[in-house]
Amino acid sequence: MDLPGAVTVMEVSPRDGLQNEDQMLTTEQKLRLIDFALDAGCKRIEVTSFVHPKVVPQMADAEAVCQGLPQRGDVCYTGLILNERGYERLRATEKLNEAGLVVPASDTFGERNQGLNVADAVRMAQKVISHGSNHNLPVQATIAVAFGCPFEGEVPLQRVVDIARLLAQAGAVEIALADTIGVGVPAQVYAAFSRLREVLGPELPLRAHFHDTRNTGIANAYAALQAGVATLDASMGGIGGCPFAPNASGNIATEDLVYMLNRSGVASGVALPVLLEGAEWLQPALGKQVPSMLLKAGDFPAELMDD
């Protein structure tokens, strides 16, 4: 098994985790969730998205969340953007370390998600990446529905690779592939990221974003590690979803992912007990049980692991 010695976990519960929840959290509750991630040792956190509040009401307080962030020199705070307007809002906060933009891999999803087809979204991304490069704001890019689209079905790998190449040429500091609706399987994940590595070269960091809709998320994360992915997205409690992707469930749970990493000898620097505290806190905050498997089953006891 060819696994890295260490991997970065990007905590996305404050953004992707909350964006599809019916129960509205206050700004103070969102900052509390971010505190759990910080206390657990997460060094990259996606804290919010800059989208129209009528479309995603949970993100209406994006600027307020940014103003309340603890200023930490050892943590990278990210905000998600779908267009140039979102990028300008993110820049105006002067609180985030990088911008994370989204480019769809299918026209139909792109038009429903952000009002842009693939070609227009790539052009938008190229402008934003160029501006960020010239103004000392790193911009990373995520290719949405990279493993399958809820409206168009299968997405050709070559299309994904072509989009990634254009984004890399524009100067994106990282490329991510997102299984937005949770249809990917490990063989597909390994093939996609291996192909990206061949085309983009060994230096550009790759990131993976998985939803667990069909119970393949953790297996897909393992396959991504084998293909050389440096960062994995995850959400405390396994909460999440996409308002524009029918039947898409939550992200892989951060605690489930860290359990797998720990038992596989892959360091993440993230403390499992604190993640479980955060997942437990989320349940009354959201008024429901969260999907996390480890919250239900618990960690494997240390005394048993020594036997």
C-alpha positions in Angstrom: 0.0 0.0 0.0 1.6 3.3 -1.1 0.3 5.8 1.4 1.8 9.2 2.4 3.2 9.6 5.9 1.1 12.7 6.4 -1.9 14.5 4.9 -3.8 17.8 5.6 -7.4 17.7 6.5 -9.5 20.7 5.3 -12.4 21.2 7.7 -15.5 22.2 5.7 -18.3 22.0 8.2 -18.7 25.7 8.6 -19.4 26.1 4.9 -20.3 22.9 3.0 -21.5 21.3 6.2 -24.0 24.0 7.1 -25.1 25.3 3.7 -27.9 22.7 3.2 -29.1 22.6 6.8 -32.7 23.7 7.6 -31.8 24.8 11.1 -30.1 28.2 10.9 -27.1 28.7 13.1 -26.2 32.0 14.5 -22.9 33.7 13.7 -21.7 32.9 17.3 -22.6 29.2 16.8 -20.6 29.1 13.6 -17.6 30.6 15.3 -18.0 28.0 18.0 -17.9 25.3 15.4 -14.8 26.9 13.9 -13.3 26.9 17.5 -13.8 23.1 17.7 -11.9 22.7 14.4 -9.1 25.0 15.7 -8.9 23.1 19.1 -8.7 19.8 17.2 -5.6 21.1 15.4 -7.1 21.7 11.9 -4.8 24.0 9.9 -7.1 24.6 7.0 -10.7 25.6 7.5 -13.3 26.6 4.9 -15.2 29.1 7.1 -18.0 30.4 4.8 -19.1 31.1 1.2 -19.8 34.4 -0.5 -23.1 33.6 -2.3 -26.4 35.4 -2.5 -28.2 35.0 0.8 -31.5 34.4 -1.0 -30.0 31.3 -2.6 -28.1 30.0 0.4 -29.5 31.6 3.5 -27.1 29.8 5.9 -24.3 31.9 4.4 -25.9 35.3 4.8 -23.6 36.3 7.6 -20.3 35.5 5.7 -18.7 38.9 6.5 -19.7 38.7 10.2 -18.2 35.2 10.5 -14.9 36.5 8.9 -14.8 39.4 11.3 -15.1 37.1 14.3 -12.4 34.6 13.3 -9.5 34.2 15.7 -6.4 35.5 14.0 -4.0 32.6 13.8 -0.7 32.7 11.9 -0.6 28.9 11.8 -4.1 28.5 10.2 -5.3 29.0 6.6 -8.9 30.3 6.4 -10.7 29.8 3.1 -13.8 31.2 1.7 -15.8 29.7 -1.2 -16.7 31.8 -4.2 -18.8 31.1 -7.3 -18.2 34.3 -9.3 -16.4 37.6 -9.4 -18.9 39.3 -7.1 -18.2 36.7 -4.4 -14.4 37.2 -4.9 -14.8 40.9 -4.3 -16.8 40.3 -1.2 -14.1 37.9 0.1 -11.3 40.3 -0.6 -13.1 43.1 1.2 -13.2 41.2 4.5 -9.3 41.2 4.6 -9.6 38.3 7.0 -9.1 35.2 4.8 -5.9 33.6 3.6 -7.1 32.2 0.3 -10.1 32.1 -2.0 -11.5 28.8 -3.2 -13.4 29.0 -6.4 -15.7 26.4 -8.0 -15.7 25.4 -11.7 -18.4 22.9 -12.8 -17.6 19.9 -14.9 -21.0 20.0 -16.6 -22.9 22.8 -18.2 -26.3 22.0 -16.6 -24.9 21.8 -13.1 -22.9 25.0 -13.6 -25.9 26.9 -14.9 -28.0 25.8 -11.9 -25.3 26.1 -9.3 -23.8 29.5 -10.3 -25.4 30.6 -13.5 -22.4 29.8 -15.7 -21.7 27.0 -18.1 -18.3 25.3 -18.1 -16.6 27.6 -20.6 -17.9 30.8 -18.9 -16.9 29.4 -15.5 -13.4 28.7 -16.7 -13.1 32.2 -18.1 -14.3 33.6 -14.8 -11.9 31.5 -12.9 -8.9 32.6 -15.0 -9.7 36.2 -14.3 -10.1 35.6 -10.6 -6.9 33.5 -10.3 -4.9 36.2 -12.3 -6.2 39.0 -10.0 -5.4 37.0 -6.9 -1.9 36.3 -8.1 -1.3 40.0 -8.7 -2.7 41.0 -5.3 -1.1 38.4 -3.0 -4.3 36.4 -2.5 -3.8 32.7 -3.4 -6.7 31.1 -5.3 -7.4 27.4 -5.3 -9.9 25.8 -7.6 -12.4 22.9 -7.1 -13.9 21.1 -10.1 -17.5 20.3 -9.1 -19.4 17.1 -10.1 -16.0 15.8 -11.4 -17.2 12.1 -10.9 -20.7 12.5 -12.1 -23.5 15.0 -12.6 -27.0 14.7 -11.3 -28.4 16.1 -14.5 -26.1 14.9 -17.3 -24.9 11.6 -15.8 -21.3 10.4 -16.5 -18.7 13.1 -16.8 -15.8 12.3 -19.2 -12.4 12.3 -17.4 -10.8 14.1 -20.3 -13.1 17.0 -19.7 -12.1 17.2 -16.1 -8.4 17.0 -17.0 -8.8 19.7 -19.6 -10.5 22.0 -17.1 -7.8 21.3 -14.5 -5.1 22.1 -17.1 -6.6 25.5 -17.8 -6.9 26.3 -14.2 -3.4 25.2 -13.5 -2.1 27.3 -16.4 -3.9 30.3 -15.0 -2.0 30.0 -11.7 -4.3 28.1 -9.3 -2.3 27.2 -6.3 -4.2 23.9 -5.8 -6.7 21.8 -7.8 -9.4 19.8 -6.2 -11.9 17.3 -7.6 -15.2 17.2 -5.9 -17.6 14.2 -5.9 -20.5 16.6 -5.3 -23.2 14.0 -5.4 -21.3 11.0 -4.0 -21.3 8.8 -7.1 -17.6 8.1 -7.3 -15.9 4.8 -6.5 -12.3 4.1 -5.5 -11.1 2.9 -8.9 -12.5 6.0 -10.6 -11.0 8.2 -8.0 -7.5 6.6 -8.3 -7.7 6.9 -12.1 -8.7 10.5 -12.1 -6.1 11.8 -9.6 -3.4 9.7 -11.2 -4.2 11.2 -14.6 -4.2 14.7 -13.1 -0.8 14.1 -11.6 0.6 12.9 -15.0 -0.8 16.0 -16.7 -0.2 18.7 -14.1 3.2 17.4 -12.9 4.4 16.6 -9.4 4.5 20.1 -7.8 0.9 21.3 -8.0 -1.0 20.2 -4.8 -4.1 18.1 -5.3 -7.1 18.0 -3.0 -10.1 15.7 -2.8 -13.7 16.5 -1.7 -16.1 13.5 -1.2 -19.7 13.2 -0.2 -20.9 10.0 1.3 -24.2 9.6 -0.5 -23.6 6.0 -1.6 -21.3 5.0 1.3 -18.1 5.2 -0.7 -16.6 8.4 0.7 -14.0 6.9 3.1 -12.9 4.3 0.5 -12.6 7.1 -2.0 -10.5 9.1 0.4 -8.1 6.1 0.7 -7.9 5.8 -3.0 -7.1 9.5 -3.3 -4.2 9.1 -0.8 -2.8 6.3 -2.9 -2.9 8.5 -5.9 -0.9 11.2 -4.2 -3.5 13.7 -3.0 -2.1 16.0 -0.3 -5.3 17.3 1.3 -8.7 15.8 2.0 -11.9 17.8 2.7 -14.2 16.6 5.5 -17.0 17.9 7.8 -17.4 17.3 11.5 -20.4 15.1 12.1 -20.6 14.2 8.4 -23.0 17.1 7.8 -23.3 18.8 4.4 -24.9 18.7 1.0 -25.5 20.9 -2.0 -28.7 22.9 -2.6 -28.4 22.3 -6.3 -27.6 18.6 -6.3 -30.7 16.5 -5.6 -30.3 13.7 -3.0 -26.7 14.7 -2.3 -25.9 13.8 1.4 -23.2 15.1 3.7 -19.4 15.1 3.4 -17.4 12.4 4.8 -17.2 12.9 8.6 -13.9 14.4 9.8 -13.8 12.1 12.7 -14.5 9.0 10.5 -11.7 10.1 8.2 -9.2 10.8 11.0 -9.9 7.4 12.5 -9.1 5.8 9.2 -5.9 7.9 8.9 -4.8 7.1 12.4 -5.3 3.4 12.0 -3.5 3.5 8.6 -0.4 5.2 10.0 -1.1 8.5 8.1 -0.5 11.6 10.3 -3.0 14.4 10.2 -2.3 16.4 13.3 -6.0 16.4 14.1 -7.2 15.3 17.6 -10.0 12.7 17.4 -11.5 13.4 20.8 -12.1 17.1 20.0 -13.7 16.2 16.7 -16.1 13.9 18.6 -16.9 16.7 21.0 -17.7 19.0 18.0 -19.8 16.4 16.4 -21.7 15.9 19.6 -22.2 19.6 20.0 -23.7 19.8 16.5 -26.6 17.5 17.3 -28.6 19.9 19.6 -27.4 22.9 17.6 -28.9 21.4 14.4 -31.8 19.7 16.2 -31.0 16.2 14.8 -28.6 13.3 14.8 -25.6 13.7 12.6 -24.5 11.0 10.2 -21.1 10.4 11.8 -20.4 6.7 12.3 -17.6 7.2 14.9 -19.9 9.4 17.0 -22.2 6.3 17.3 -19.5 3.6 17.6 -16.7 5.5 19.4 -12.9 5.2 18.9 -11.3 1.8 19.2 -10.1 1.5 22.8 -6.3 1.9 23.2 -6.1 -1.0 25.7 -7.7 -3.3 23.1 -5.4 -2.1 20.3 -2.3 -3.2 22.4 -3.6 -6.8 22.7 
